[in-house]
C-alpha cells in the first residue's frame, strides 16, 4: 500500500463514495428499526445492548470516514451523550454521515495517501480506512439486524426483501 499514488487514492475514494451513501441508507433503516422500548435488549449478558450497538455503529461509521478526512485515527467519542434513542441516533448519524461524505469528496488526492496509524496495529494510507470502515459497519449492522426479530421488531430489507417486508407487502395487497 505504500506505493499507492495520489491518483490511485483519489480513484479509490471516488469509488467508495457511492457505496458509503448506499450503505448508510441501509444502516439507517436498521438503526431506526430498533424500538425505543427495546433499547436495553441484549441477546446475552456478554453482548452489547441494542442502544450501545447502534451508537457504536453510528459513531464508528463516521469515525472511519473522518479518519480519511483528518488524516488521523481517533478513539475519542464523537457521538453526543445526549443522543440516547434509536431515532436520535438515526438523526445524528444521517446528518453527520452526509456532511462527512461531502467533506470526503473534497479531500486533496495527496492527503488520501497520508500514512495513518491504527491503534499501533498497522499503518495504512488514509483512503484504505474507507474499506475498513465499510466492512466494520456491515459486520455490526448484521449483529444489530439479528437482534431485531428477537426483540420483537421487524427486520427491514437490507440487500433484498426481508421476510418482514415481504409479509407487509403481501398484507397490503388487495384480496379478491
Buried (B, 14 or more C-beta within 10 A) or exposed (E): EEEBEBEBBBBBBEEBBEEBEEBBEBBBBBBBBBBEEBBEBBEEEEEBBBBEBBBBBBBBBBBBBBBBBBBEBEEEEBBEEEBBBBEBBBBBBBEBBEEBBEBBEEBEBEBBBBEBEBEEEEEBBBBBBBBBBBEBBBEBBEBBBEBBEEBEBBBBBBEEEBEBBEEEEEEEEEEE
